[in-house]
């Protein structure tokens, strides 16, 4: 349940291409939902510029070494604040891992 007055967040863990996750976040654009795409590995600045995110869509490029610690921390922080309304993943292994983190909650984990 999203706390009153807070912007809902969908965290997208992108390991293998960001296009499907970005298309999904564009569908969520209308409401008060912010999508944060955490991309594993470095993305050149010119590519980030071409993606041209909208105000409610953020792209965060993270070094492979820091991807999982940041992803876990961000998801748990958003859950603790009561703003996490979903997690997007792009493979089965990640989906299983995230389901374990969110065990006992009604937060959906969607594979795109």
N, C-alpha and C positions, 0 to 999 in steps of 0.2 A: 504494500500500500504506500503510495507516494504521499508524503506529508504536505499539508496545505501550504501554498505559497512557494513551493520548491519546483524547480525545473527538473523534469524526469530525464534520466540518462540511459541510453542504450550503449553498452560497450561492445565494440566489434573487434575481435582478435583476428587479425589478418596475417596469415602465414603464407598463403599461396595465391596472390593476386587480390586486388582490392575491388575490382569492378562489381561483382555480385553484391558485396556488402554495401558498397556505395549506392547502388540502385535500390536496395532495400531501405537504406536510410533516407533516400529521397521520398519514398512512400510515406515515411513517418514525419516528414518535414512540416506538414500542416499544423499539427498540434504543438504542445509545449514540450516537445521531446528533443533533446540534444543527442546527436550520435557522435561518439568518439571512436575513431578507427585507430587502433594501436597496431602499427605495421611492423612486423619482424624484419629487421635489417634496415640498412640505410637506403633512403630514397633521394636521388639527386634533386636539388632545389628546382631545376627547370621542370622536372616531372611533377613535383608538388605544385608548381605554378600552373601547369597545364590542367591539373585536376580542378583547380579553382574552387575550393570548398565554399559552400554557402555559410551564412552566419551560424546556423545550428548544426553544422557538420564540421568536425575537427579531425585532422589527420596528424597523428603523432608517429614519427619514425623512431624506432628504438633499436639499439644495437642488439644483436642476437643474444649476447650474454645477459642483458638486462630485461629481455622481453618477458620471461615468466615471472621474475620477482615483481616487475612493475604491473603486469596484468593481474596477478593475485592481489597485490596491494590496492590497486585502483578499484577492482571489483568489491573487495571487502570494505573499503572506505565508502564507496557509493552505497553499498548495502547498509552499512552502519548509519549513514546519514539519512537513509530512507528515500533515496532518489533513484536507485537502480531499478529499472523496469524491464530489463532484458539484456541478454548477451547473445551476440551473433558470432558464430564460429564457421570455419571453412573446411573442417575435416572431423572425422569420427573420433579420433584420439583426443583432440582438444575438447570436443563435446563431452566425452566421458569425464575428462579432468574437471571441467567447469561444473558439471552436474554434481560432482563430489564436493566442490567448494560451496555450492549453494544448497546442499542437502537440507531438507526440511523447510524450504521456502517455496513460495509460489512464483518465483521469478523464472520466466521461460528462457530456455537456452535453444536457440534456433540455428540450424545448419543452413547456410546459404551456398 
